[in-house]
């Protein structure tokens, strides 16, 4: 039996037995359980994000005046992806730069911090 189902069954039994004091405590226990589940999900998500950041951090190199992720998992062919050096070095945030505009414009603009970078 799942913990929430068990609590519900126990709650019903206690109500029928007119033990409202204990039934009330079970209601509190149920809320605690739900809060812990939610907190657990948030921690798992945070942990996954941190693991991903660590994986990415170990693959970042500085070349041609900008930062790059080598073997980027976000690309289909795990190619090298340019990221904004300003956002990465100051904020620790990975903002991929639109590589497809190279050759058409003199620089690439970060969509987040709006700085324009030129390959050296
Ligand atoms: Zn930026």
Backbone and ligand atoms as CSV (ligand in chain L), in Angstrom:
chain,resi,resn,atom,element,x,y,z
A,1,UNK,N,N,0.849,-1.198,0.000
A,1,UNK,CA,C,0.000,0.000,0.000
A,1,UNK,C,C,0.885,1.249,0.000
A,2,UNK,N,N,0.519,2.187,-0.843
A,2,UNK,CA,C,1.252,3.455,-0.919
A,2,UNK,C,C,1.066,4.240,0.393
A,3,UNK,N,N,2.056,5.004,0.791
A,3,UNK,CA,C,1.951,5.762,2.044
A,3,UNK,C,C,0.701,6.654,2.121
A,4,UNK,N,N,0.379,7.328,1.007
A,4,UNK,CA,C,-0.802,8.212,1.031
A,4,UNK,C,C,-2.094,7.411,1.169
A,5,UNK,N,N,-2.147,6.229,0.517
A,5,UNK,CA,C,-3.329,5.366,0.642
A,5,UNK,C,C,-3.446,4.860,2.075
A,6,UNK,N,N,-2.309,4.495,2.650
A,6,UNK,CA,C,-2.300,4.008,4.031
A,6,UNK,C,C,-2.804,5.095,4.985
A,7,UNK,N,N,-2.332,6.316,4.783
A,7,UNK,CA,C,-2.761,7.428,5.640
A,7,UNK,C,C,-4.268,7.649,5.508
A,8,UNK,N,N,-4.780,7.556,4.281
A,8,UNK,CA,C,-6.221,7.742,4.048
A,8,UNK,C,C,-7.024,6.655,4.766
A,9,UNK,N,N,-6.580,5.409,4.637
A,9,UNK,CA,C,-7.268,4.292,5.289
A,9,UNK,C,C,-7.245,4.464,6.813
A,10,UNK,N,N,-6.079,4.784,7.347
A,10,UNK,CA,C,-5.936,4.976,8.788
A,10,UNK,C,C,-6.794,6.152,9.267
A,11,UNK,N,N,-6.856,7.186,8.441
A,11,UNK,CA,C,-7.679,8.365,8.772
A,11,UNK,C,C,-9.154,7.963,8.893
A,12,UNK,N,N,-9.636,7.192,7.901
A,12,UNK,CA,C,-11.040,6.744,7.920
A,12,UNK,C,C,-11.324,5.892,9.157
A,13,UNK,N,N,-10.398,4.975,9.478
A,13,UNK,CA,C,-10.565,4.094,10.645
A,13,UNK,C,C,-10.642,4.925,11.921
A,14,UNK,N,N,-9.754,5.897,12.031
A,14,UNK,CA,C,-9.727,6.738,13.233
A,14,UNK,C,C,-10.982,7.598,13.346
A,15,UNK,N,N,-11.490,8.059,12.238
A,15,UNK,CA,C,-12.723,8.862,12.273
A,15,UNK,C,C,-13.898,8.005,12.739
A,16,UNK,N,N,-13.981,6.768,12.206
A,16,UNK,CA,C,-15.065,5.859,12.605
A,16,UNK,C,C,-14.956,5.515,14.090
A,17,UNK,N,N,-13.709,5.447,14.580
A,17,UNK,CA,C,-13.481,5.128,15.995
A,17,UNK,C,C,-13.603,6.382,16.869
A,18,UNK,N,N,-13.977,7.488,16.205
A,18,UNK,CA,C,-14.139,8.760,16.910
A,18,UNK,C,C,-12.849,9.228,17.602
A,19,UNK,N,N,-11.723,8.939,16.953
A,19,UNK,CA,C,-10.429,9.426,17.461
A,19,UNK,C,C,-9.977,10.591,16.583
A,20,UNK,N,N,-10.716,11.668,16.673
A,20,UNK,CA,C,-10.464,12.828,15.813
A,20,UNK,C,C,-9.115,13.475,16.105
A,21,UNK,N,N,-8.644,13.337,17.345
A,21,UNK,CA,C,-7.334,13.896,17.688
A,21,UNK,C,C,-6.227,13.231,16.861
A,22,UNK,N,N,-6.309,11.887,16.767
A,22,UNK,CA,C,-5.292,11.160,15.981
A,22,UNK,C,C,-5.499,11.379,14.472
A,23,UNK,N,N,-6.755,11.461,14.069
A,23,UNK,CA,C,-7.045,11.719,12.648
A,23,UNK,C,C,-6.453,13.065,12.231
A,24,UNK,N,N,-6.563,14.027,13.116
A,24,UNK,CA,C,-6.004,15.354,12.838
A,24,UNK,C,C,-4.483,15.275,12.670
A,25,UNK,N,N,-3.829,14.486,13.500
A,25,UNK,CA,C,-2.379,14.326,13.386
A,25,UNK,C,C,-1.997,13.685,12.046
A,26,UNK,N,N,-2.854,12.746,11.593
A,26,UNK,CA,C,-2.586,12.120,10.291
A,26,UNK,C,C,-2.683,13.133,9.153
A,27,UNK,N,N,-3.589,14.080,9.295
A,27,UNK,CA,C,-3.705,15.129,8.282
A,27,UNK,C,C,-2.395,15.920,8.202
A,28,UNK,N,N,-1.830,16.215,9.370
A,28,UNK,CA,C,-0.544,16.914,9.402
A,28,UNK,C,C,0.567,16.076,8.792
A,29,UNK,N,N,0.527,14.774,9.090
A,29,UNK,CA,C,1.525,13.856,8.539
A,29,UNK,C,C,1.435,13.787,7.015
A,30,UNK,N,N,0.191,13.798,6.520
A,30,UNK,CA,C,-0.023,13.766,5.077
A,30,UNK,C,C,0.570,15.015,4.424
A,31,UNK,N,N,0.347,16.164,5.026
A,31,UNK,CA,C,0.904,17.417,4.483
A,31,UNK,C,C,2.431,17.384,4.500
A,32,UNK,N,N,2.996,16.869,5.594
A,32,UNK,CA,C,4.462,16.749,5.675
A,32,UNK,C,C,4.998,15.861,4.549
A,33,UNK,N,N,4.310,14.750,4.324
A,33,UNK,CA,C,4.740,13.817,3.280
A,33,UNK,C,C,4.691,14.474,1.902
A,34,UNK,N,N,3.609,15.196,1.635
A,34,UNK,CA,C,3.482,15.874,0.340
A,34,UNK,C,C,4.566,16.933,0.170
A,35,UNK,N,N,4.845,17.665,1.245
A,35,UNK,CA,C,5.905,18.685,1.176
A,35,UNK,C,C,7.276,18.053,0.928
A,36,UNK,N,N,7.522,16.922,1.596
A,36,UNK,CA,C,8.813,16.241,1.407
A,36,UNK,C,C,8.961,15.719,-0.025
A,37,UNK,N,N,7.864,15.204,-0.573
A,37,UNK,CA,C,7.911,14.726,-1.969
A,37,UNK,C,C,8.247,15.868,-2.919
A,38,UNK,N,N,7.602,17.013,-2.698
A,38,UNK,CA,C,7.835,18.167,-3.563
A,38,UNK,C,C,9.286,18.646,-3.430
A,39,UNK,N,N,9.753,18.703,-2.182
A,39,UNK,CA,C,11.126,19.138,-1.934
A,39,UNK,C,C,12.120,18.172,-2.579
A,40,UNK,N,N,11.813,16.878,-2.495
A,40,UNK,CA,C,12.670,15.860,-3.087
A,40,UNK,C,C,12.767,16.024,-4.609
A,41,UNK,N,N,11.625,16.293,-5.236
A,41,UNK,CA,C,11.622,16.509,-6.684
A,41,UNK,C,C,12.466,17.727,-7.053
A,42,UNK,N,N,12.322,18.801,-6.272
A,42,UNK,CA,C,13.098,20.015,-6.546
A,42,UNK,C,C,14.597,19.752,-6.384
A,43,UNK,N,N,14.962,18.999,-5.346
A,43,UNK,CA,C,16.380,18.696,-5.122
A,43,UNK,C,C,16.946,17.819,-6.234
A,44,UNK,N,N,16.135,16.851,-6.704
A,44,UNK,CA,C,16.590,16.005,-7.819
A,44,UNK,C,C,16.847,16.839,-9.063
A,45,UNK,N,N,15.927,17.776,-9.324
A,45,UNK,CA,C,16.073,18.632,-10.497
A,45,UNK,C,C,17.308,19.525,-10.358
A,46,UNK,N,N,17.491,20.094,-9.173
A,46,UNK,CA,C,18.658,20.949,-8.923
A,46,UNK,C,C,19.945,20.151,-9.069
A,47,UNK,N,N,19.936,18.926,-8.529
A,47,UNK,CA,C,21.105,18.058,-8.618
A,47,UNK,C,C,21.440,17.736,-10.080
A,48,UNK,N,N,20.407,17.471,-10.872
A,48,UNK,CA,C,20.618,17.151,-12.285
A,48,UNK,C,C,21.205,18.357,-13.016
A,49,UNK,N,N,20.677,19.560,-12.689
A,49,UNK,CA,C,21.205,20.782,-13.310
A,49,UNK,C,C,22.668,20.997,-12.944
A,50,UNK,N,N,23.010,20.758,-11.678
A,50,UNK,CA,C,24.401,20.929,-11.246
A,50,UNK,C,C,25.323,19.923,-11.926
A,51,UNK,N,N,24.851,18.678,-12.055
A,51,UNK,CA,C,25.660,17.661,-12.749
A,51,UNK,C,C,25.909,18.072,-14.192
A,52,UNK,N,N,24.832,18.608,-14.814
A,52,UNK,CA,C,24.969,19.041,-16.205
A,52,UNK,C,C,25.963,20.196,-16.303
A,53,UNK,N,N,25.892,21.144,-15.347
A,53,UNK,CA,C,26.834,22.260,-15.355
A,53,UNK,C,C,28.275,21.776,-15.216
A,54,UNK,N,N,28.477,20.775,-14.341
A,54,UNK,CA,C,29.829,20.233,-14.155
A,54,UNK,C,C,30.335,19.571,-15.430
A,55,UNK,N,N,29.431,18.793,-16.091
A,55,UNK,CA,C,29.821,18.144,-17.352
A,55,UNK,C,C,30.209,19.192,-18.380
A,56,UNK,N,N,29.393,20.258,-18.486
A,56,UNK,CA,C,29.659,21.308,-19.466
A,56,UNK,C,C,30.946,22.054,-19.116
A,57,UNK,N,N,31.099,22.383,-17.824
A,57,UNK,CA,C,32.262,23.165,-17.389
A,57,UNK,C,C,33.579,22.508,-17.798
A,58,UNK,N,N,33.610,21.174,-17.712
A,58,UNK,CA,C,34.846,20.467,-18.047
A,58,UNK,C,C,35.123,20.472,-19.545
A,59,UNK,N,N,34.133,20.882,-20.345
A,59,UNK,CA,C,34.307,20.868,-21.800
A,59,UNK,C,C,34.454,22.253,-22.402
A,60,UNK,N,N,34.476,23.295,-21.557
A,60,UNK,CA,C,34.537,24.652,-22.091
A,60,UNK,C,C,35.985,25.098,-22.311
A,61,UNK,N,N,36.227,25.599,-23.514
A,61,UNK,CA,C,37.552,26.113,-23.860
A,61,UNK,C,C,37.405,27.545,-24.375
A,62,UNK,N,N,38.475,28.318,-24.282
A,62,UNK,CA,C,38.474,29.699,-24.766
A,62,UNK,C,C,39.358,29.773,-26.003
A,63,UNK,N,N,38.708,30.059,-27.135
A,63,UNK,CA,C,39.450,30.137,-28.409
A,63,UNK,C,C,38.842,31.233,-29.275
A,64,UNK,N,N,39.654,31.882,-30.048
A,64,UNK,CA,C,39.210,32.896,-31.017
A,64,UNK,C,C,38.414,34.036,-30.373
A,65,UNK,N,N,38.655,34.312,-29.113
A,65,UNK,CA,C,37.996,35.434,-28.455
A,65,UNK,C,C,36.652,35.128,-27.831
A,66,UNK,N,N,36.184,33.885,-27.955
A,66,UNK,CA,C,34.923,33.503,-27.296
A,66,UNK,C,C,35.094,32.132,-26.639
A,67,UNK,N,N,34.066,31.686,-25.940
A,67,UNK,CA,C,34.111,30.365,-25.308
A,67,UNK,C,C,33.374,29.342,-26.171
A,68,UNK,N,N,33.783,28.098,-26.041
A,68,UNK,CA,C,33.197,27.007,-26.821
A,68,UNK,C,C,32.955,25.808,-25.898
A,69,UNK,N,N,31.882,25.074,-26.202
A,69,UNK,CA,C,31.669,23.791,-25.543
A,69,UNK,C,C,32.107,22.719,-26.534
A,70,UNK,N,N,33.127,21.966,-26.143
A,70,UNK,CA,C,33.573,20.883,-27.016
A,70,UNK,C,C,32.623,19.694,-26.869
A,71,UNK,N,N,32.339,19.030,-27.955
A,71,UNK,CA,C,31.433,17.868,-27.971
A,71,UNK,C,C,30.138,18.180,-27.221
A,72,UNK,N,N,29.468,19.235,-27.660
A,72,UNK,CA,C,28.240,19.699,-26.994
A,72,UNK,C,C,27.120,18.663,-27.117
A,73,UNK,N,N,26.611,18.226,-25.963
A,73,UNK,CA,C,25.546,17.206,-25.956
A,73,UNK,C,C,24.229,17.725,-26.534
A,74,UNK,N,N,24.094,19.052,-26.597
A,74,UNK,CA,C,22.846,19.635,-27.104
A,74,UNK,C,C,22.785,19.630,-28.639
A,75,UNK,N,N,23.894,19.335,-29.293
A,75,UNK,CA,C,23.876,19.282,-30.752
A,75,UNK,C,C,23.715,17.834,-31.203
A,76,UNK,N,N,23.148,17.676,-32.397
A,76,UNK,CA,C,22.879,16.326,-32.911
A,76,UNK,C,C,24.165,15.531,-33.092
A,77,UNK,N,N,25.196,16.204,-33.620
A,77,UNK,CA,C,26.433,15.499,-33.933
A,77,UNK,C,C,27.528,15.766,-32.896
A,78,UNK,N,N,27.127,16.250,-31.723
A,78,UNK,CA,C,28.071,16.566,-30.652
A,78,UNK,C,C,29.225,17.433,-31.150
A,79,UNK,N,N,28.859,18.489,-31.870
A,79,UNK,CA,C,29.885,19.372,-32.411
A,79,UNK,C,C,30.270,20.446,-31.388
A,80,UNK,N,N,31.231,21.277,-31.769
A,80,UNK,CA,C,31.721,22.346,-30.907
A,80,UNK,C,C,30.771,23.536,-31.025
A,81,UNK,N,N,30.278,24.029,-29.889
A,81,UNK,CA,C,29.285,25.101,-29.892
A,81,UNK,C,C,29.842,26.360,-29.250
A,82,UNK,N,N,29.663,27.525,-29.916
A,82,UNK,CA,C,30.120,28.781,-29.300
A,82,UNK,C,C,29.136,29.253,-28.228
A,83,UNK,N,N,29.667,29.725,-27.107
A,83,UNK,CA,C,28.807,30.309,-26.073
A,83,UNK,C,C,29.323,31.703,-25.724
A,84,UNK,N,N,28.460,32.496,-25.131
A,84,UNK,CA,C,28.811,33.876,-24.779
A,84,UNK,C,C,29.833,33.861,-23.634
A,85,UNK,N,N,31.033,34.422,-23.860
A,85,UNK,CA,C,32.045,34.436,-22.800
A,85,UNK,C,C,31.663,35.366,-21.650
A,86,UNK,N,N,30.956,36.442,-21.961
A,86,UNK,CA,C,30.523,37.386,-20.915
A,86,UNK,C,C,29.566,36.690,-19.936
A,87,UNK,N,N,28.529,36.044,-20.458
A,87,UNK,CA,C,27.535,35.376,-19.610
A,87,UNK,C,C,28.179,34.225,-18.835
A,88,UNK,N,N,29.096,33.511,-19.480
A,88,UNK,CA,C,29.721,32.371,-18.819
A,88,UNK,C,C,30.688,32.810,-17.720
A,89,UNK,N,N,31.578,33.739,-18.051
A,89,UNK,CA,C,32.626,34.109,-17.099
A,89,UNK,C,C,32.119,34.976,-15.955
A,90,UNK,N,N,31.084,35.767,-16.197
A,90,UNK,CA,C,30.572,36.658,-15.147
A,90,UNK,C,C,29.428,36.006,-14.369
A,91,UNK,N,N,28.468,35.406,-15.108
A,91,UNK,CA,C,27.266,34.875,-14.455
A,91,UNK,C,C,27.304,33.357,-14.258
A,92,UNK,N,N,28.210,32.678,-14.985
A,92,UNK,CA,C,28.234,31.216,-14.935
A,92,UNK,C,C,27.075,30.603,-15.697
A,93,UNK,N,N,26.515,31.378,-16.635
A,93,UNK,CA,C,25.355,30.907,-17.401
A,93,UNK,C,C,25.800,30.566,-18.825
A,94,UNK,N,N,25.324,29.410,-19.318
A,94,UNK,CA,C,25.656,28.991,-20.673
A,94,UNK,C,C,24.614,29.550,-21.639
A,95,UNK,N,N,25.027,30.492,-22.471
A,95,UNK,CA,C,24.160,31.022,-23.525
A,95,UNK,C,C,24.818,30.721,-24.869
A,96,UNK,N,N,24.211,29.775,-25.595
A,96,UNK,CA,C,24.775,29.407,-26.897
A,96,UNK,C,C,24.582,30.544,-27.889
A,97,UNK,N,N,25.597,30.782,-28.710
A,97,UNK,CA,C,25.540,31.856,-29.691
A,97,UNK,C,C,25.092,31.288,-31.036
A,98,UNK,N,N,24.344,32.087,-31.798
A,98,UNK,CA,C,23.816,31.600,-33.090
A,98,UNK,C,C,24.906,31.534,-34.150
A,99,UNK,N,N,25.505,30.369,-34.275
A,99,UNK,CA,C,26.647,30.188,-35.182
A,99,UNK,C,C,26.245,30.368,-36.645
A,100,UNK,N,N,24.971,30.161,-36.970
A,100,UNK,CA,C,24.538,30.173,-38.374
A,100,UNK,C,C,24.660,31.552,-39.035
A,101,UNK,N,N,24.772,32.619,-38.240
A,101,UNK,CA,C,24.852,33.958,-38.847
A,101,UNK,C,C,26.279,34.347,-39.206
A,102,UNK,N,N,27.251,33.529,-38.838
A,102,UNK,CA,C,28.626,33.877,-39.169
A,102,UNK,C,C,28.808,33.894,-40.679
A,103,UNK,N,N,29.588,34.830,-41.126
A,103,UNK,CA,C,29.785,34.948,-42.558
A,103,UNK,C,C,28.804,35.939,-43.154
A,104,UNK,N,N,27.665,36.150,-42.474
A,104,UNK,CA,C,26.681,37.113,-42.960
A,104,UNK,C,C,26.820,38.441,-42.225
A,105,UNK,N,N,27.297,38.388,-40.982
A,105,UNK,CA,C,27.431,39.600,-40.173
A,105,UNK,C,C,28.846,39.667,-39.598
A,106,UNK,N,N,29.283,40.882,-39.275
A,106,UNK,CA,C,30.635,41.020,-38.739
A,106,UNK,C,C,30.789,40.460,-37.321
A,107,UNK,N,N,29.716,40.327,-36.569
A,107,UNK,CA,C,29.823,39.814,-35.199
A,107,UNK,C,C,28.603,38.990,-34.832
A,108,UNK,N,N,28.692,38.316,-33.690
A,108,UNK,CA,C,27.565,37.531,-33.196
A,108,UNK,C,C,27.089,38.181,-31.906
A,109,UNK,N,N,25.780,38.369,-31.792
A,109,UNK,CA,C,25.237,39.003,-30.595
A,109,UNK,C,C,24.623,37.954,-29.670
A,110,UNK,N,N,24.949,38.101,-28.375
A,110,UNK,CA,C,24.337,37.239,-27.368
A,110,UNK,C,C,22.900,37.712,-27.145
A,111,UNK,N,N,21.958,36.774,-27.199
A,111,UNK,CA,C,20.545,37.122,-27.033
A,111,UNK,C,C,20.246,37.584,-25.613
A,112,UNK,N,N,21.112,37.209,-24.677
A,112,UNK,CA,C,20.854,37.550,-23.277
A,112,UNK,C,C,21.479,38.895,-22.883
A,113,UNK,N,N,22.804,39.014,-22.968
A,113,UNK,CA,C,23.469,40.246,-22.504
A,113,UNK,C,C,23.623,41.277,-23.620
A,114,UNK,N,N,23.285,40.895,-24.861
A,114,UNK,CA,C,23.287,41.796,-26.032
A,114,UNK,C,C,24.676,42.232,-26.488
A,115,UNK,N,N,25.727,41.666,-25.888
A,115,UNK,CA,C,27.081,42.043,-26.346
A,115,UNK,C,C,27.347,41.390,-27.693
A,116,UNK,N,N,28.171,42.061,-28.470
A,116,UNK,CA,C,28.516,41.545,-29.784
A,116,UNK,C,C,29.984,41.076,-29.758
A,117,UNK,N,N,30.219,39.889,-30.298
A,117,UNK,CA,C,31.565,39.316,-30.283
A,117,UNK,C,C,32.055,39.109,-31.701
A,118,UNK,N,N,33.367,39.259,-31.849
A,118,UNK,CA,C,33.999,39.052,-33.142
A,118,UNK,C,C,35.042,37.950,-32.982
A,119,UNK,N,N,35.074,37.048,-33.943
A,119,UNK,CA,C,36.085,35.990,-33.898
A,119,UNK,C,C,37.447,36.586,-34.178
A,120,UNK,N,N,38.432,36.117,-33.412
A,120,UNK,CA,C,39.799,36.603,-33.614
A,120,UNK,C,C,40.614,35.562,-34.328
L,1,ZN,ZN,ZN,25.885,37.004,-23.086
